[in-house]
Amino acid sequence: MSDRGPFRLLRNVAIKALALFVAFNALYFAFQPLGLLEHLTIYNSLLPGRLRLPFSQNADVSYNLIETSLDQMLASHEIAQAKAPGEYRVVLIGDSSVWGYLLEPTQTQAACLNQLSLSLPSGRKLRFYNLGYPTLSVMKDLLILRHALAYQPDLVIWSTTLASLYPSDQLDFEVIRRQYDEVASLQAHYQFKLPQWPLPAPSFLDRTFFGQRRELADWLRYQLYGLDWAATGIDHRVPQFVTPHPVDLSSSDSLLLANPNLMTLSADHHIQAQDLSLDVVQAGMDSAAAKNVPVLLVNEPMVRSPDNPVRWNSYYPRWAYDDYRGVLQTTAASKGWHYLDVWDAVPNQDFTDTDFHMTPAAACQYAARLGEASVTIDPSIPQPHSPTQAGGKGS
């Protein structure tokens, strides 16, 4: 009998602990407090707003991390501050070249544009916000654009390239999977041609405290990293030595050397409009037009080999990229999109580790081209859009 007392006590404690754990997770599932927490941040109140969206592969030395909640990403960004009187708010979206990989926060395209102190003829002062994110996916850009519309932009500059438009490579990113409900709503409305869809839906466990413990820990870590970031200004540790972009190119004219199954073409060695995720781009144009916000679509600069007869660079054979440029130009013209093709605007020697990342000086010189284009777009005339709009957050 003496042995049963301690055993019974431990058993009862274990049962009560399990019951409390189940009850707590059930309540957590019912109320989903993470959705509220994602809108709360110490940035833009106790700390300044971040100059670019959180992304870091070395969190401890960059005072940053890979945060996947778009609500938290934008709430902690400087764009969440109140719009100043007379401000003409310009949002830059795109990939790592816009975000500023290997650049300090003060060397990005947005920072360079702000240093120009541009104004419209009306006197409104242009203020540029860096909402680029290091992922080649127009679906990611669409989601950021839709969320950014809540912060009263007057113009969106959307930089893209062929690799951002592969339909088979749109969804396989954590920042996109985290927005499952929004992506599902968009997919139901637009019926995008996305071979990766459907993604696995979040399970019951994924929506409990136990399933979201990583997201909760990341939210707290991100707030704490803000203290070191505010003291140092470091959000991206730039390595001292950088491997230059490839110059010894393959003699193959294959579009996808590393993954030949990433894209399906309607015709061999020929890219047509239906082969690209231009339907995702159209959804972004629709969302912006519904808020009377014009979008400038930009075909961004890249390395161009002068010697290789079949490849422009390590990413693209000449036939594929030339087809893409033609398709994008024709589509933009037919749909009335504001479009700027600056694929050759930066000298080859001004690129760093990839065919798209620029040196600090080149980023600023190129940004001036974007600034010139920004002041020529009449904000009262957004691009046309399809008759029906996708509902939901940010639209």
N, C-alpha and C positions, 0 to 999 in steps of 0.2 A: 504493500500500500504506500509505503514511503516513496517508492519510485514513481508512482502514478501521479503524485501531486505536481512535481516539476514538469512532467511530460504534459499533463493536462493544461498547466499554465502556459507552456510554450505553444501548445496546439491552439489554445484560445487566442493567444496573442497573434499567432500567424493567421488564423481565420479572420480576426478583426482587421489586421493590417491589409489582408487581401481584399476584404470587403470595402475598406476605405479607399484602397487603390482603384478598385473597379468603379466605385461610386464617384470618385473624383474625376476619373477619365470620362465617365458617362456625362457628368456635368460639363466638363471641358468640351466634349464633343457637341453638346447641345448649344453652348453659348459661343464657342469658337473665339476666345479672347485674343488669339494671335492676330486676327483681322483688325482689331482695335489697336493692338500694340504696334502694328506695322505703320500706323499713322503717327505714333508718338516718337519723339526724338529730342535729344538735348542740343542738336544742331539748330542753327538759326534762332537760338534763344540763349542758352548758357554758352554755347560755342558758335563761331561763325558757320555758315553753310559751306559744305564741300564744294570745290570748284569743278569736280568731275565725279561721275558715278563710281561707287566703290568697286574696285577690282584689284586683286593682288594675289600673286602666287607665292609671296613671301611676307605673310601678314605681320610677323614680329618686327621686321626691319622696315616695313613700309607703313606701319600704323594704319593698316587697311585690311580688308578681306573681301572675299567673293560673296556679296550679299545678293540673294536671289529674289527678294520681295521688291517689286517695282514701286509699291507704295512707300516703303521705307527708303528706297534709293532716292526717290524724288523729294520726299519730305526732308531728308538730310542735306539736299543740294541747295545751293544758293538761289535756285529758281523759285524756291518756296517762299522767299521773302516777298513782301508787298511790292507791287509794281510801282516804280517811282513816277511822279508826275512828268509827263512829256516823254516817257520811255517808249521806244519802239523795240519790242522784245523779239529777238531772233534766236531760235533754237536750232542747234546743229545736232543731227543724228547720223549715225553711220557706224563704221567698224573701228578697229584699233588705231587706224591712222587719224581718225577724228578724235578719239579718246586721248591719243598722244602717247603711244607706247614708246619707251626710251626717251621721253621728253618730260621735263619738269612741268608742273601745272601752269606755270607762267609762260611756257613755250608752245602751248597747243594752238591750234587754229583759232579757237574762240578767244584765247588770251591775246593773241596777236591782233585779232580784229578789234578787240576792245581798246588796245593801245592806239589804234588809228583815230579814235574819237569821231566816228562818222555820224553825220546827221542827214535827215531827209530835207528836201527843199522846204517842207512845212516847218522845220525847226525841231522836230522830234529827234531825240538822240538814240542811235542804235546801241543796244546792249545785247551782247551775244552770250549764249549759255551752252556749255559743252555737255551734251547728253549722248555722246558717242559711247559705244560699249564694244569691247574686243571680241566680237563674234561675227562671222560672215554669214548673215541670215537676214533677209528682209522681213521675215516674220518677227524677229526680235525688234527690228526697227519699227515695225507697225505697232507693236505693243507699247514701246516707249513713246512713240508719237501720240497714241491715244491717251496715255496717262498724262503726257505733257500738256495736252490741250486744256486740262483743268487749271493750268497756271498762266492763262491769258497770253499765249504767244501771238505775235503779229505776223510772223513769217517763220516757216520751217525750211531749213536747208538740209536736204536728204542726200548724202553721199553714198554711192554704191559702186559695185563692180560686178563683173560676170559671176564670180565665185559666190556672191551673195544671193544669186538668183537660181541656184540649182534646186529644183523641186524636191529632190531626194535628200537634201541636206538642210532642211529648214527647222526641224523640230528637236533634233538630238542635242539639246543644250539645257542645262539645269534651270537657267533663268526663264526659259520658255515653258518647261514642264511645270515649274512652280505656278504659272498662270493658267493651269489646266482649264478652269471653268471659263475663263475669257476666251481662250483659244477654241474651246468646244463651241461656244456661242458664235464666234466668227466663222468657224468651219460650217456650222449648220446654216448660217445665213448665206455665205458666199460659195460654199462647195468648192473650196480650193483643191487644186490637183496636187495633193501631197501624199506620195507613196507611204510615208511614215505614219500617216493617220489611219486608225485611231491610236493615240497614245494610251497607255494604261491609266485608267481613272484612279484617283486617290481612293484607297480603301478606308474602311472604318478606322482601322488602326492608325492610318496616316493622319487622320483628323483628331486624334486624341493627344493628350499631353505627352504620353510615351512616344507616339509617332512624330511629334513636332519638337521634341527636346533639342534637336540640333538647331532648328530654326530659332528657338528661344535663346539658346546659348549664343548663337551668332548675333542676334539682336543686341544682347548685353555686351558682348565683346566689341561690337561696332561702336557702341556708345563710349566704352572705356578707351578704345583706340583714339577716339576723338580728342582726348586730353593731350596725348603725345603729338597727334597731328597738328593741333592748334599751336602747340609750343614750337614745333620744328618746321611745319609746312611740308613735310614729307608724306606723300601718299603713294609713291612709286619709287622703289629703290632702283636707280639706273645702274646696270653693271658697268664696271670700269672697262672691260673688254667685250666687244660685240663682234660676233661673226658676221662678215659682210654678206649681202645677198648673193645668191649663186650667179656666177658669170659663165661657168662651163656648162652649157645647156645640152640637154639630150637632143639627139637628131630625130627623135620620134615626133610625129605630129598628132599623137594621141592627146585628147583633151585632159584626161584624168590619168596621169601616169601611176599614181599611188593607189587609186581606187577606181578602176574602170567601170564599176557598176553604180557609181554615184549619180549618173545622169543618163537618161534615155532620150535619144534623138528620134524625131519622126523620119528623118532622112539621114543616111550615112554621110558624115563629114559636112553637115549643113545644119545650122541652128535656125529655128523658126520661132515665132512669138510664142506658140503653144508649148514650146520646150522649156520655157523660163517661167519663174514665179511672178509674172507681171500681174496676175490676178491679186496677189498679195499687195503689190504696189498700188493697184487700183483701190483696194480697200483703205489704204492709208490716205490716198487722195480724197476718197469719199468722206472719211472721218474728219479730215481737215476742212474740206469744203462745207460740211454741215455746220461748222463753227465760223465760216467765212475767213478762214486762215489760208493764204496761198502757200504753196509748197514749191520750192525750187529743187528739182531732181538733178543731181550732179553725177556724171560719170567721172570718177576720181582719177588722179594721175597714177602712173605706174612706170616701172622700168621697161624700156624698149630696146631690145638687142639690135644693134646695127649690122651685125655680122651673120647671125644664124638665119638661114633662109626659110626655116619652117616654124620657128618659135619666136614669139615676142619676149618671153621670159620663162621662168620655171613653172609658172601657173598656166600659161595660155599658148597654144599653137596659133599661128597667125590666122589661119582660116576661121577658127572658132571665135577669136576675139573680134575679127573684122565683121563676121556675121552678127555677133552680138551688138556691136556699135550700130550697124545698120538697122537692126530690129528695134533697138531702143530709140534711135532717132525717128524712125517711121512711126512707132507707137506714140511717142510723145507728141509728134506733129498731129497725128490723127485724133488724139484725145484732148488736145489743147493744153497739155502740161507745160509748165515753165521748165525748160531743160537747158542744161549747160554741159557741154562735152569738153573736158579739160584733161583728157587722157595723156597728152604729151606736154603738159604745162611745166613739168619739173625736169631739169637735166638728170641724166642717169647717175652722175656722180653725187647727186644730192639725196640718194636713198641710202638707208642704213642696212638693217639686218634682213629685210624682206623686200619684195618688189613694190611695196606700198608705203612703208614707213619712211618719213623724211627727216632730214637733219633739222635742228632748230631754225637755222637761217632760211632753209627752203620752206619750212612750214609757214613762216611769216610772209615770205614773198608770195607763196601760193595763196595764203589767206587774203592778201590784198585783192586778188582776182575775185574771190568770193564777195569781198566787200563792195567792189564795183558793181557786181551783179545784184547785190542786195538792194541797193538804192534805186535800181531801175525798175523794180517790180511794184506795180500799183497795188497796194494792199486792199483796195476796194474791189479788185477784180480777181477773186480766186479762180483756180482752174475748174473747168466743168467737172461734174461728177454724175454718177449713175443715179437714176430716179429714186432708188431705195437705199436707205442707210442701215448699217448695222447698229443695233442698239447696244447698251451696256456702258460700262465705265469708260470715261475718256472720249466717248464718241460725241 
